[in-house]
Amino acid sequence: ALVERIGWRDALAGSAVVGVALAAALWIVVRDNPPGHAPVPRITTSPIGLLASLARVLSRRQNLLVALISAAMTAPLLSFAGFWGVAWLMQTKDFDRPAAGAVASLLLLGWAVGSPSAGWLSDRLGRRKVVLQLGALIALLALSLLLYLPRLPAPLLWTLFLVTGAACGSMSPHSPWRAATTRQARSAPLSASLMAP
């Protein structure tokens, strides 16, 4: 809706301004060593040490499975929300472009809520694998209902978009990588997984 009112260039410029303001606020507010907490020891490494850590991470079968699961749950979500979800909603559900864009955005909103919620739940239960498996199953069921049921009432459609996004959020990359790697080698796979999508 905003793009239709002010044009895509102004909308993109406005998003950039908000992003820069948010980055500045984080730079000012967030501290590596908050007052009242013990300083976090820094681990320094050379580029060769970083490559050795990355090689160690890639040599473990568990890490490759985590990467595959992350890709399998992220790719459908991002491709549907970002590439063809709007066109699909317009052609199959007779939405106009602004409404289709808003509904497709519910996937990302669900993801934003589902990722930290899944992390909290897996920490509380102490069982990351169960939360990941349950999220994958729920995402598969919700996305299947979206794609294969022809006539869905609008509230159910919106709910399924939110549920699909939240369930895909169960693969939040930090938790599986943290569990599958040593402390010294965590930053390499985490960085790679965040940049890959």
C-alpha positions in Angstrom: 0.0 0.0 0.0 2.8 2.4 0.8 4.6 1.7 -2.5 1.4 2.6 -4.4 1.0 5.8 -2.5 4.5 7.2 -2.6 6.4 5.0 -5.1 8.9 2.3 -4.7 12.0 4.6 -4.5 10.6 6.7 -1.7 9.4 3.6 0.1 12.8 2.1 -0.1 14.5 5.3 0.9 12.2 5.5 3.9 13.0 1.9 4.9 16.7 2.7 4.6 16.3 5.7 7.0 14.5 3.6 9.5 17.2 0.9 9.2 20.0 3.5 9.8 18.1 4.9 12.8 17.6 1.5 14.3 21.3 0.6 13.7 22.3 3.9 15.4 20.0 3.2 18.4 21.5 -0.3 18.8 25.0 1.1 18.6 24.2 3.6 21.4 22.2 1.3 23.7 23.7 -2.2 23.4 26.9 -2.9 25.3 29.3 -5.8 25.1 29.8 -5.6 28.8 26.6 -4.3 30.5 27.1 -2.7 33.9 26.9 -5.2 36.7 28.0 -8.2 34.6 31.4 -9.8 34.4 33.3 -8.9 31.2 32.9 -11.5 28.4 36.3 -12.9 27.4 37.2 -12.2 23.8 38.5 -14.9 21.6 40.9 -13.6 19.0 41.8 -15.6 16.0 43.7 -15.2 12.8 42.2 -15.7 9.3 43.9 -19.1 9.3 42.4 -19.9 12.7 39.0 -18.9 11.3 39.4 -21.2 8.3 40.5 -24.0 10.6 37.4 -23.5 12.7 35.2 -23.5 9.6 36.9 -26.7 8.4 36.3 -28.3 11.7 32.6 -27.3 11.6 32.1 -28.6 8.0 33.8 -31.9 8.9 31.1 -32.8 11.4 28.1 -34.6 9.9 25.8 -33.1 12.5 26.6 -29.6 11.3 25.8 -30.5 7.7 22.4 -31.9 8.8 21.7 -28.7 10.6 22.6 -26.7 7.5 20.3 -28.9 5.3 17.4 -28.6 7.8 17.9 -24.8 8.0 17.9 -24.5 4.2 14.9 -26.8 3.8 12.8 -24.7 6.2 14.0 -21.3 5.1 13.9 -21.6 1.3 10.2 -22.3 1.0 9.3 -19.6 3.5 11.5 -16.9 1.8 10.6 -17.9 -1.7 6.9 -17.9 -1.0 6.9 -14.7 1.0 9.3 -12.8 -1.2 8.9 -14.1 -4.8 5.7 -15.8 -5.7 3.3 -15.5 -2.7 1.8 -12.2 -3.8 1.2 -13.3 -7.4 -0.2 -16.7 -6.1 -2.6 -14.9 -3.8 -3.7 -12.5 -6.6 -4.3 -15.3 -9.1 -5.8 -18.0 -6.9 -7.5 -16.1 -4.1 -8.5 -12.9 -6.0 -6.6 -10.5 -3.7 -5.6 -7.1 -5.0 -1.8 -6.4 -4.9 -1.7 -4.4 -1.5 -3.9 -7.0 0.3 -1.8 -9.9 -1.2 1.4 -8.2 -0.1 0.0 -7.7 3.4 -1.1 -11.4 3.7 2.3 -12.6 2.4 4.0 -10.5 5.0 2.3 -12.5 7.7 4.7 -15.3 6.9 7.6 -13.1 7.9 5.8 -11.7 10.9 5.1 -15.3 12.1 8.8 -16.1 11.5 9.8 -13.1 13.6 7.6 -14.3 16.5 8.3 -18.0 16.0 12.1 -17.9 16.1 12.6 -16.5 19.5 9.6 -18.4 20.8 11.1 -21.7 19.6 14.5 -20.8 21.1 12.8 -20.1 24.5 10.8 -23.3 24.3 13.7 -25.5 23.4 15.9 -23.9 26.2 13.0 -24.5 28.7 12.4 -28.1 27.6 16.1 -28.8 27.0 15.1 -30.6 23.8 16.0 -28.7 20.6 15.4 -31.7 18.3 11.7 -32.1 19.4 10.9 -28.4 18.9 12.6 -28.5 15.5 10.7 -31.6 14.4 7.4 -30.3 15.7 8.0 -27.0 13.9 8.8 -28.8 10.6 5.7 -30.9 10.9 3.4 -27.9 11.6 4.9 -25.9 8.8 4.4 -28.8 6.4 0.8 -29.2 7.4 -0.1 -25.5 7.4 1.6 -24.9 4.0 -0.1 -27.9 2.5 -3.5 -26.6 3.7 -2.7 -23.2 2.1 -1.7 -24.7 -1.2 -4.2 -27.5 -1.6 -7.4 -26.3 -0.1 -9.1 -24.1 -2.8 -11.6 -22.1 -0.7 -10.3 -20.9 2.6 -12.1 -18.1 4.6 -9.9 -15.1 4.9 -9.3 -15.4 8.7 -8.2 -19.0 8.3 -5.9 -18.0 5.4 -4.3 -15.3 7.5 -3.9 -17.7 10.5 -2.3 -20.4 8.3 0.2 -17.8 6.9 1.1 -16.8 10.5 1.4 -20.4 11.7 3.5 -21.4 8.7 5.9 -18.6 9.4 6.1 -19.2 13.1 6.6 -23.0 12.6 9.4 -22.3 10.1 10.9 -20.1 12.8 11.6 -23.2 14.9 14.8 -23.7 12.8 16.3 -20.5 14.2 19.9 -21.0 13.2 21.6 -20.0 16.5 20.3 -22.8 18.6 21.2 -25.8 16.4 24.6 -24.4 15.5 25.3 -23.7 19.2 24.4 -27.2 20.2 26.4 -28.8 17.4 29.7 -26.9 17.6 32.4 -26.0 20.1 32.4 -22.5 21.7 35.5 -21.5 19.7 34.0 -22.5 16.4 30.4 -21.1 16.8 30.8 -17.8 15.0 31.8 -19.3 11.6 28.7 -21.4 11.0 26.4 -18.9 12.6 27.7 -16.2 10.3 27.4 -18.5 7.2 23.8 -19.5 8.1 22.7 -16.0 8.6 24.1 -14.8 5.3 23.1 -17.8 3.2 19.3 -17.1 2.8 
